[in-house]
C-alpha cells in the first residue's frame, strides 16, 4: 500500500533543467523524456507523440519566446502529479495571446509552412495549459493509464 501521509509532496518533480536558448539542447532532452516516459509505463507510440509535443513547446520557447537570445533561459521540467505526467516549458519572452494564433486547419492556413505547433501539442496531449504572465509557461499534460492492479 502506498504511503499517503500528509508529509509527502503532492507533486513530484522528476527533472528540472534550465538552459540557454539553443536548439542543440533538444538532443539531450529527448532521451531523458523518453526514459521517464518508459519508467512511467507509456508505450512507444505514446512516447513518440509526447516527445513531438515536447519538441514543439521547446522550439516555440527558444524561437518565438526567447528569439534565440543566448542571455535568456528556458526552463524544462518533468513532473508527476496524481496520475498525470506533466512537461513544463517556460521561456523569458514577452508572452503571447494563444487565442490570437491562427487556426492551422482553416482553408487559408492549410498551405502555410508554420503555425501548427499549438495544434499539434493539443492533439497529442490530454491537456495543454498556458500562463503568459512572465514569459510563456506551457504545461503539457498526459494522463497515465491505470494498470490492471489499480483498476
Secondary structure, DSSP 8 states (H G I E B T S, - for coil): -----TTS-SEEEEEEEEEES-GGGHHHHHHHHHHHHHHTT--HHHHHHHHHHHHHHHHHIIIIISTT-TTSEEEEEEEEETTEEEEEEE--S----GGGS--TTSGGGTT-SS--HHHHHHHHSSEEEEE-SSS-EEEEEEE----TTT-
